[in-house]
Amino acid sequence: MGQYYKFINTTKKLESTISLPFNFGLSWAKNLESYSQEELKDKFDYIRKNNNWSDEDEVIAIGDYGNILYPPED
């Protein structure tokens, strides 16, 4: 079934609640671990941009089974 991930800005202690076009407008994403590094980076970039979060903020994705994903480095 895969994990469901919520995006968290750990710097500001905020959870993303924006609608995601890559998950039918829901605020969480599914199976992020199956994406390529480039696709994953695009998703994190979308989250940062549309939440107006700084590039300096630490943003992670936390799965419902405890898996943590970090945005790929450039």
GIZI-V50661 format. One line per field, one symbol per residue. psi: psi as a letter, one per 30 degrees, with the letter a starting at -180 (. if undefined). burial: + if it has 24 or more other C-alpha atoms within 12 Angstrom, else -. A space follows every 10 residues. Layout:
BEGIN
psi->???
burial->???
END
This chain:
BEGIN
psi->ellkkkkkjf efhkkkglkk fghhglfllk hffflleeee eeeeeeeeef fhklffkkkl kklfgfkkkl kkl.
burial->---++++++- ----++-+-+ ------++++ +++------+ +-++++++-- +-+----+++ ++------++ +---
END
